[in-house]
Amino acid sequence: MAKRKRAIRRRTPARRATTTAPSPNYYAKELYGAGRVFEKQQGKIRSLGLTPAMAGILEFAAAKTGLDVHVTSGGQVPLGTKGPRTGSTRHDVGGGRLGAADVKLFDPVQKRHLNMTKAEDAKRMGEFVYQTIRAGATGVGAALNYMGPEVMHIGGGTPAVWGKAGGGAAAPWIRTAYEAGRRSTRVTPAEIQAVIAAQKGSGHIRG
């Protein structure tokens, strides 16, 4: 009798899993991304570190949106204290002050800073600001003729939203985000810490 030939099964190579960036649903879906805060203000006039509370606000918003935060201007000595300082007192730290930060938002997937002249970027910048207001920020500012298309101010002080110094109009997206945040339920410090703790690794990097 002729021997039967065994059928040889060829193994099909396993397909590699692919991942896609999340599709944000602004003002609704809460995102837990890879957002981190990088303090890059060393060597600037406002070179002091962020207060723990200010850092927590930025880390919270970074975690919610999945955006990295590049701090370009941080804290400064209080008015009347010896040391470098400039502008208003919103960036002052010490004595229980929250302080402030001027920041750029970086998309870690697309490897670029967000730019408010792009409609989708402006929406994402607005979502970030909204989350900072929920977390305790009270003063925010952004406009093309204020600090350019990428930089925004986030911090404490008298509740306000603004554009160019001297009464310039704020960018529409930041006013919308500010007002939405003010209407929203304030998150507690415990909730902020829980969101930050859910991040993988350190969410705050100096230098």
N, C-alpha and C positions, 0 to 999 in steps of 0.2 A: 504494500500500500504506500502511496506517495505521502510524504510528510507534509502536514499543513504548515504553511508559513505564518509565523506570528506577526500580527499587524503591529507596526511600530508607531507608537503615539508620540507625536512631537509636542513638546511643551511650548505653549504660547507664553512669551515673556509677559510678566505682570506689568500692567500699566501704572505709571507713576501718578499718584494723586496730585491734582492741581488745586491751587487755592486762589481765590479771587478776593480782592479788597471788598470789605463790607459796603453796602449801599446805605448811607445814612438816611434816616427819616427825621428831618430836623424838627425840633420842638415836640417830639413824641417818643421815638425809640431811644433808649439809653444805651450808649455804646461803651464797651469795656475794651479799649484798644491797647496799643503799645505806647501811648503817649507818655513822654517824660519831660521834665523841666531841666534845662541846661542854663546855669548862670554864666553868662559871657560878658559881664559888665566890668570885669577887672581892667584897670587902667583908665577907666572913665571917671568923670567927676563924681557921679553917683555910683561909686564902686562898692559900697557896703552891701553885705549879704541881705537877702530877703528875710523878713521876720518869719518865724515858724508859721504864723497864721496866714501870711501872704503866700508863702510857699505852698501851704496846704490848699489854698483856693485855686492856685494855678495847677497843682497836681490833680485836684479833683476834676477840673475842666479838661485837662489833658487826658485823664482816664476815661471820661465820658465821651470824648470825641475821637480819641485815637490819634491826636495830633501831638507832635513834639513842640515844646515851648522854648524859644531862644530869647533869654533876657538880655536886652541891649543896654538897659539903664536900670539900676537897682536902688538901694537905699542911700541916704545921705545924712550927715549930722543935722540935728535940730537947729532951727533958727536961733541965733544968739550964742551958738557953741562954736569953739574954734575948730576949723577944719573946712575942707572944700565942700561947697554946696552951690546950687544954682536954681533959679526959678521958684515955684511955689513951695509950700510946705507939705504937699501931698506925698512926696518921696521921703520925708523925714522919718527916721526910725528912732526908737528909744522912748522910754516913758510910757509904755503901753500903746504906742501908735502902731497902726497896721502897716503903714508904709505903702509903697506902690512899685510898679514895674512897667517899663516900656518893653513890649515884646513883639517878636515875629513868630508866626505859626508855621511849622514845617511839616509837610506831608511825608511821613517816612516810607510810604509806598512809591509815590511819584518822585521823591527825592528833590523837593523844591519848596520854597516859601510860598505861602498863599498871597494872592494879590487882589485887593478889593476892586480893581477895575474889571475883573472877571466875575460874571454873575454868580457862578457856582461857588467860587472861592469866597465871595462876599457872604453868601448864605452860610458857608461853613464857619467863617469868622464870626458871624452873628450867633451861631449855635454855641461857640466857645464862650463868647461874652455872656450870653444867657446863663450858661452854667456857672460862670464866676459870680454873677449877681445872686444866683440861688445860694451860692456858698458863702456869701458875705461881702463881696466887693460892693462899694457904693459910688465910686467915681470912675467913669470910663470915657475915653475920648479917641476919636479917629476921624480923619478927613484927608483928602489928597493934599490940601494946602496946609495941613497941620504937621504930620510927620511922614508924609508920603504914602504910597499905596500898600505898604507891607506892615508898618508899625502901628501899634495901638497902645494906649495907656490903660492899665487896670490897677485899681487900688482902693484906698479908703478915703476918709474925709467927708465933707458935706456931700450928700447925694446929688449927683449931677451927671449930665452927658454933654459933651462939647466937641467942637472942631477946632479951628484955628484960634490961637490965643487972641483975646480981645473981642470975643463974641462971635466968631465964625461958626457957621452951621456944621453940626456933626453929620457924618455920612449917614444916609437914611437907614442902612442896615444896622448900624450900631445903636441908633435911637430905638428902632423896633425891638432889638434884642434887649436893650436896657429896660424898656417899658414892660416887655413880657416877663423879664426876670423879676422886676419889682412887684408884678401881680402874682407871681408864682409863690408857692409855699417854700419858705426858707428851709434848707436842709440843716440838720443839727451837726455839731462837731463830731459826734459819734458816727453819723452816716458818712461824713466826709472821710474819716479815718478808715471806715469799712471799705469804701470804694478804692482808696489808695492802697489798702492792704491787699486787695484783690489783684493788683498789678503784679506782674512777674518781675522780680528783681527790684532794683532801686529806681524810684521814680524821680529822684532829685539828684542832680549832678552839678557840682561846683567846679569851675575852671574850664 
